């Protein structure tokens, strides 16, 4: 029977988010929950499988790994892109890559989490929660969002959704990215500013850029050094967009009021990460997209993609050139 590996599903929810019964009647399905520690580790674990079901970009698939998976015929990705998968190498090796499609509201999870982090910081929710469990009571004064300035770095689908939520809170919204135009900003009802102005004037700064060679490290010590002492930095996009050491330094020296982070340079984080030391940091484990609505869409499409491939009619193919070799 065809062997399938479900990987990256650390919460063991993939098989409850869709009906895998038709697949299990035709294939052997194994769940590998642990993260892989290296290319060697991944190659050894995945070598027997013809089909691999992934979750977003948790496990990279560089050419080096793909070449060491001789049985692999189909990779099912979730979401519209898998930037850590070498599509060119997959095509050369005859491996079909099938993805999932966006659903209406599919980008809602991350904007809502961004605001959850903002409110948690503004009203000191995690800190006060810890205190009340210790039998203590009020210890400080929070701030409201209304009337504050929100700076959005990156005004794509997610950034635009964040802007609309901010407007409902009565916030003033400004935005910047490398290619942002006045027309695009105005279409969302926000004002485009230059990068330095955003970091100098915003009370809350939230990052919603795609990670690429051009955006990696786009926020460093210089930008964080421009922030107000009472300002907060939020990142629910990708960890390497921001210099993590610069965040740690700013929190340690109390040069910013706090940081709400869902993404990090290394995931999972190490047990001794310096960010753990700060009550002014609210940390979540990359859960922006981890909502039932998205996961049902991910795995319903995955099941559909596998069944279609088994029937010789691959769907949602991200590397269509591979079909010419079949």
C-alpha positions in Angstrom: 0.0 0.0 0.0 1.0 3.6 -0.5 2.6 5.0 2.6 1.7 8.5 3.8 3.4 10.6 6.5 1.5 13.4 8.3 4.2 15.6 9.7 4.4 18.9 11.6 1.0 18.1 13.3 2.4 18.5 16.8 -1.2 18.8 18.2 -2.5 15.7 16.5 -5.5 17.4 14.9 -5.0 16.8 11.2 -7.0 13.6 11.2 -9.9 15.1 13.1 -10.2 18.1 10.7 -11.1 16.1 7.7 -12.4 12.6 6.8 -9.4 10.5 6.1 -11.5 7.3 5.8 -11.3 7.0 2.0 -7.5 7.4 2.2 -7.0 4.9 4.9 -8.9 2.3 2.8 -6.2 2.7 0.2 -3.0 3.8 2.1 -1.1 3.4 5.3 -1.1 6.7 7.2 1.5 7.4 9.9 1.7 10.5 12.1 5.2 11.9 12.9 4.6 14.6 15.5 8.2 15.4 16.5 10.1 18.2 14.8 13.1 17.0 12.8 16.5 18.1 14.1 18.4 18.1 10.8 18.3 17.2 7.2 19.8 13.8 8.1 17.0 13.2 10.7 14.3 14.2 8.3 15.7 12.0 5.4 16.0 9.0 7.6 12.4 9.4 9.0 10.7 10.2 5.7 12.6 7.9 3.2 9.9 5.2 3.2 7.0 7.4 2.2 5.4 8.1 -1.2 3.3 11.0 0.1 4.0 13.6 2.8 1.4 15.9 4.3 3.0 19.1 5.7 1.7 22.0 7.8 2.7 25.4 6.5 6.5 25.9 6.5 7.3 24.1 9.8 9.6 21.5 8.0 11.8 22.9 5.2 12.3 20.9 2.1 15.5 22.0 0.5 16.9 20.2 -2.6 19.3 18.3 -0.3 16.4 16.7 1.5 14.2 16.0 -1.5 17.1 14.2 -3.3 17.3 11.8 -0.3 13.6 10.8 -0.5 13.7 8.3 -3.3 10.1 7.1 -2.8 8.5 10.5 -2.6 5.9 11.3 -5.3 3.6 13.9 -3.7 4.0 16.6 -1.1 0.8 18.2 0.2 1.3 21.6 1.6 -1.2 23.8 3.5 -1.7 27.4 2.6 -1.0 29.0 -0.8 2.8 29.1 -0.5 5.6 27.0 1.0 8.6 29.2 0.8 11.0 26.7 2.4 10.2 24.0 -0.2 12.5 24.0 -3.3 9.8 23.7 -6.0 12.4 23.6 -8.8 14.1 20.6 -7.2 10.8 18.9 -6.6 9.9 19.4 -10.3 13.3 18.1 -11.4 12.8 15.0 -9.3 9.2 14.4 -10.5 7.6 15.2 -7.2 4.1 16.8 -7.4 3.5 19.6 -4.9 -0.2 20.2 -4.2 -1.4 23.0 -2.0 -4.6 24.3 -0.4 -6.6 27.4 -1.4 -7.6 30.4 0.6 -11.2 30.5 2.0 -13.1 33.6 2.7 -11.9 34.9 6.1 -8.9 32.6 5.9 -6.5 35.4 6.9 -8.6 36.4 10.0 -6.7 34.4 12.6 -3.5 36.4 12.5 -5.0 39.9 12.6 -7.2 38.8 15.6 -4.1 37.4 17.4 -2.2 40.7 16.7 -5.0 42.6 18.5 -5.0 40.0 21.3 -1.4 40.7 21.9 -1.9 44.4 21.7 -4.7 44.3 24.3 -2.8 41.9 26.4 0.1 44.4 26.5 -2.0 47.5 26.9 -4.0 46.1 29.8 -1.2 43.9 31.3 -3.5 40.8 31.1 -0.9 38.0 31.4 1.0 39.8 34.1 -2.2 40.6 36.2 -3.4 37.0 35.6 -0.2 35.7 37.2 -0.5 38.1 40.1 -4.1 37.3 40.9 -3.3 33.5 41.0 -0.7 34.4 43.7 -3.4 36.1 45.8 -2.3 39.6 44.8 -4.4 42.4 43.4 -4.0 45.4 41.1 -0.5 46.5 40.5 -0.4 49.1 37.7 -2.4 51.2 35.2 -3.1 50.1 31.6 -3.7 52.1 28.5 -6.6 52.2 26.0 -6.3 51.7 22.2 -8.7 54.5 21.3 -6.9 57.6 20.2 -3.5 55.8 19.9 -1.5 55.6 16.7 -1.0 52.2 15.2 1.9 51.8 12.8 1.5 48.8 10.4 4.6 47.5 8.6 3.2 45.8 5.6 -0.3 46.5 4.2 -1.2 43.3 2.4 -4.3 41.2 3.1 -3.4 40.7 6.8 -2.2 44.3 7.3 -5.3 45.7 5.7 -7.5 43.6 8.0 -5.5 44.8 11.0 -6.1 48.4 9.8 -9.9 47.9 9.7 -10.0 46.4 13.2 -7.9 49.3 14.5 -10.3 51.8 13.0 -13.1 50.1 14.8 -11.2 50.6 18.0 -10.8 54.3 17.2 -7.1 54.2 16.5 -5.2 56.5 14.1 -3.5 54.2 11.5 -0.4 54.8 9.6 1.5 52.3 7.4 4.8 51.8 5.6 6.5 49.1 3.5 9.0 49.2 0.7 6.5 49.3 -2.1 3.5 50.8 -0.4 1.9 53.6 -2.4 -0.3 56.5 -1.2 -3.2 55.0 -3.3 -3.0 51.6 -1.7 -2.9 53.2 1.8 -5.8 55.4 1.0 -7.9 52.5 -0.3 -7.6 51.0 3.2 -8.3 54.3 4.9 -4.8 54.8 6.3 -2.0 57.2 5.8 1.3 56.2 4.2 4.4 57.5 6.0 8.1 57.0 5.7 9.7 54.2 7.8 11.4 56.5 10.4 8.2 58.5 10.9 6.3 55.3 11.6 8.7 54.1 14.3 9.0 57.6 15.9 5.3 58.3 16.1 3.4 55.1 16.6 2.2 53.9 20.0 1.8 50.4 18.7 3.8 48.9 15.8 2.6 45.6 14.2 4.5 43.8 11.5 2.8 42.0 8.6 5.4 41.4 5.9 6.4 38.3 3.9 9.9 37.1 4.8 12.3 37.3 1.9 15.9 38.2 1.3 14.8 41.8 1.0 12.8 41.9 4.3 15.0 39.8 6.5 16.2 42.0 9.4 14.2 44.9 8.1 13.6 46.1 11.7 16.8 46.3 13.6 18.3 48.2 16.5 18.1 51.5 14.7 14.4 51.3 14.1 13.6 50.0 17.6 15.8 52.9 18.9 13.4 55.4 17.2 10.4 54.0 19.1 8.7 55.9 22.0 9.5 54.7 25.4 5.8 54.0 25.9 5.4 52.2 22.6 4.8 48.4 22.0 6.1 46.2 19.2 4.0 43.3 17.8 5.2 40.6 15.4 2.9 37.9 14.2 4.5 37.5 10.8 8.0 35.9 10.8 10.7 36.1 13.5 13.7 37.0 11.2 12.0 40.2 10.1 13.2 41.7 13.3 16.5 41.6 15.0 15.6 39.5 18.1 18.7 40.7 20.1 17.6 44.3 19.5 14.1 43.4 21.0 15.8 41.8 24.1 18.1 44.8 24.6 15.2 47.3 24.3 13.1 45.4 26.9 16.1 44.9 29.2 16.9 48.6 29.1 13.2 49.6 29.2 13.5 51.6 26.0 10.1 50.4 24.9 7.0 49.5 26.9 6.7 45.9 25.7 6.6 43.4 22.9 4.0 40.9 21.8 5.6 38.1 19.8 4.2 35.0 18.1 7.2 34.3 15.9 10.9 33.8 16.6 14.2 33.2 14.9 14.2 29.6 16.1 11.0 27.6 16.5 10.4 26.0 18.9 12.3 28.3 21.2 15.0 27.0 23.4 14.4 26.5 27.1 16.7 29.3 28.1 15.5 32.0 25.6 16.2 35.5 27.0 12.7 36.8 26.2 11.3 34.6 29.0 12.8 37.0 31.6 10.5 39.9 30.8 7.0 40.5 32.2 6.7 43.2 29.5 6.9 40.5 26.8 3.7 38.5 25.8 4.8 35.4 24.0 2.7 32.9 22.0 4.0 29.8 20.1 3.3 30.8 16.4 -0.4 30.4 16.7 -1.6 33.2 14.4 -2.9 30.8 11.8 -3.7 28.0 14.2 -7.4 28.2 14.2 -10.0 25.6 13.5 -11.4 27.4 10.4 -8.0 27.4 8.7 -7.1 23.9 9.7 -10.3 22.4 8.4 -9.7 24.1 5.1 -6.0 22.9 5.1 -6.8 19.2 5.7 -10.0 19.0 3.7 -7.9 20.1 0.7 -5.1 17.8 1.7 -7.4 14.8 1.7 -8.9 15.9 -1.7 -5.4 16.4 -3.1 -4.2 12.9 -2.0 -7.3 11.2 -3.4 -7.1 13.0 -6.7 -3.4 12.1 -7.0 -4.1 8.5 -6.3 -6.7 8.6 -9.1 -4.1 10.0 -11.5 -5.7 13.5 -11.5 -3.5 15.8 -9.3 -5.2 18.9 -8.0 -4.0 22.4 -7.0 -0.5 21.7 -8.3 2.0 24.3 -7.3 4.7 23.1 -9.7 2.7 22.4 -12.9 5.8 21.9 -15.0 6.1 18.5 -13.2 3.0 17.3 -15.0 4.8 17.6 -18.3 7.3 14.9 -17.2 4.5 12.4 -16.2 
